[in-house]
Amino acid sequence: MSSEPGFSAGDAAEAIGRASAFTVPAQRRAEGVTILVWGLISTIILLLNVMFSDLYGFMHRGGWREAVAGWYWAPLALLGVMATIAVWRIAEVSAHVPAGRRRSWKFLVSAAVAMAGLTVLLLIGTPVAQAGFAVASVGLIWLVIGIFDLTHATPTGRRSILLVGTAIVLAGVIYGLMIGGNNDLGWRYFSRVATPVAGGVPTLVGLWQALRS
Amino acid sequence: MAETLDPVIHQQTRLQIISALYRNGRASFTDLRDGLGLTAGNLASHVGRLEASGYVRSRRRLSMAGQEVHYVITSTGVQAFDAYTQGLQQLIASATAGLPRKQ
């Protein structure tokens, strides 16, 4: 198994060129960082929710405060979209993906789907166990992205997205069943349940994938 | 030409494997097999040669897909690949030296 006779410098250059298309580990790391980013963004949103509602009652003072409290997540979500695109641009540039084949824009589609899902939930309201449904809806967004493969993820990335979605949906359903129809009780403990589940699970899964790939 | 280039690297499959690892740092057995279009046996034998030369080391890791063998390029492997590509460039440069250039 020594060097191949007749294997020329041109053949060698061609082999190196073919191997340059192998970028799966880099893609996987970028996916892990993306999941991690959204886990952190979700955690910040949920912690701010605690600050606005539980600590200061900011949301219940009406007027502009209510409007701010209703949309405070939007700039954070935008930050998540920008961070996602930045991570993917870095991954694609370092992998020498030609401009026409870059897929970072597909995260915009996923983000738009997620935003649309949240807006629909805000407009139609939630069923009886509101707080449990709210937690589960975050997981549903992850599941939609994973099931329809909106990010064209690697198999590992898709598994991570589906794992995150399933864990959050299950936690939301269990929480919804536990609180039954008691919405006051449900919202009182909402942040304590939602933060580790909707923020902590993707943070840990993303960290795991980024470090282990 | 082969005498001037590292014979461990100067082989199509091994060159692809070490190029992929040089670019990515590390990769799993499955990813290398699928990404480079190799059979499991072919990959195992060639990566074994790279490992025996100290260019690559393997480790078993727990990942999202379960227990997997991952290959990591060593600093010796990085140096060997750098030397190989430099040698390749010199060979191409010497082969094309003196050729008329198109304007």
Interface residues (C-beta under 8 A of the other chain):
Chain A: M1 S2 S3 E4 P5 F7 S8 A9 D11 A12 A13 A15 I16 R18 A19 S20 A21 F22 T23 V24 P25 A26 A95 P155 T156 R159 S160 L163 W208 Q209 R212 S213
Chain B: M1 A2 L5 P7 V8 H10 Q11 Q12 L15 Q16 I17 S19 A20 R23 N24 G25 R26 A27 S28 D31 L32 G35 L36 S45 H46 R49 R61 L62 S63 M64 A65 T85 L88 L91 I92 A95
